[in-house]
């Protein structure tokens, strides 16, 4: 079941160059995914960034999974 990230992931043209952010903060979805890809656990991320919640991390993953669903590769 896909998590509803619509209340967590925000897009604001003037903030972080319009990249998707977490709850209007300056922490982007990319930041969260980068930390996970580097091997940080949810607990480590939450410890380093106390303003984040586990739901924020899950919303970041759901947001990217949703975008990936609509990725189309065109062959020439």
N, C-alpha and C positions, 0 to 999 in steps of 0.2 A: 504494500500500500504506500502510495506516494504521500510524503508530508506536504501540507500546505505551507509554503514559504512566503506567501503573498504579504503577510503582515511583518515579516522579518527582513526580507531582502528589499532594499530600497535603491532607486535610481534617481540621482539628482545631478543635473548637468554641471553644476558648479562645484561638485564635491568629487575629489579623486578622479577628475577628468570624465565623470559620468559612469565610472565603473560601478557594478553592483556592490553595494555596501551592506553592512549588517546594522539594522535598526537606525539608520541615519548617522551612524558613527563613521569614523574615517578608516575603519577596518573593512577591507574588501573581501569578497568571496575568494578572490585569487590569493589573498594573504592566508586565509584559513586553509585553503587547499594546499598551498605551498608548505605550510607547517606540517600538515598530515603527510604529504609526499616526502618530506625530509625525515619522517619517522617519529614525529612527536605524537604522543598519545593525546586523547581528549583531555585527560587530567592535566597533562603538562601545558597544553594550550590554555586551559581555564586558569591554571595557576599563574601563567605569565601574563594573561589578559583577563583580570577579574571582572571586567565589564561584559565579557562574553558568557553565554550559557551553553549548556550542551545542546539545547534546541537550536541555537544559532549555528553550531557546527553541523547539525543534521540538516538544517535548512539550506546551508551552503551546498552540501552534497546533493540534496534534492533539486536545488536550482540547476546545478550543472548536469545532473542526470536528465532533467526535463529538457534542457537545451540540446543535449546530445541526441535525444530522441528525434529531434527535428533536423539534425545535420544530414545533408545530402551531398554526396560526392558525385560530381559530373565528370563523365569521361568524354574526352574529345576524340 
